[in-house]
Amino acid sequence: MTDGETTRKQAIRDLSEDTLGFGAAEVRTARDLLVRPRLVLQAWMIEGPTGGGRYAKPLKLYLTLNAIIMLIVFLKGGLSGYLEGMPAEMLNPLLAQAGKSRDAFMADADGWMSFLTIPVMAPLYALAAMPLFRLWDAEDLGVRRGFRASFAYLNAWTVPMLPLSWFVFGTGPAALIASLLMAVLGFAAFLRMGRGRWYRGVLPGVGKALILFAAIGLSGALGTAIVTVIGVFAGLAA
């Protein structure tokens, strides 16, 4: 490899890290979460938040992945679809009260919803999952490592989900199929990552995956409601 090729590859890596937050550690972590998630979890739990220097920190990686998803959401038209899905008898009075056009109302709402979605959703997901991982893990994780385990799982779910994001935030049959596949990936991530640590047998693993999925689903519904209310107030603001 020539010096020029090395310089170009380093420049590409630097650009990726500067724009998307993805450097060598993030790429390595995402790769290993796909092929050996259980070993990544073990490294994070035993050797610290960087897995002994091999991996990105779970929270940092999760925020980076969500930033990419929000970029996809922006390219797909934003989050105002949450409000557009409201019944006309609810939405029309809000538009009248706002005293602005529908497009202006949606633009104001979408700006705040897009800005606050990750700060609202990420802690809620982790708070929903953390007590379960502390309960199921044979070790006394404590709060700090409990949150680390939560973001480890969320990363293992989000990495393979990224290609589906373009379709999940769309409409029609493609969005429905992508949403179902996303749920399947959530179950698979738990079963692949947690074997021997969060569960032993297949049936207990499936049962715990269902409990975890329900807890995260409820926290997601709460987060969506919070973000939607914020969007409404933003749309009503002068």
Buried (B, 14 or more C-beta within 10 A) or exposed (E): EEEEEEEEEEEEBEEBBEEBBBBEBBBBBBEBBEEBBBEBBBBBBEEBBBBEEBBBBBBBBBBBBBBBBBEBBEEBEBBBBBBEEEEEEEBEEBBEEBEBEBEEBBBBBBBBBBBBBBEBBBBBBBBBBBEBBBEBBEEEBEEEBBBBBBBBBBBBBBBBBEEBBBBBBBEEEEBEEBEEBBEEBBBBBBBBBBBEBBBEEEEEBBEBBEBBBEBBBEBBEBBBEBBBEBBBEBBBEE
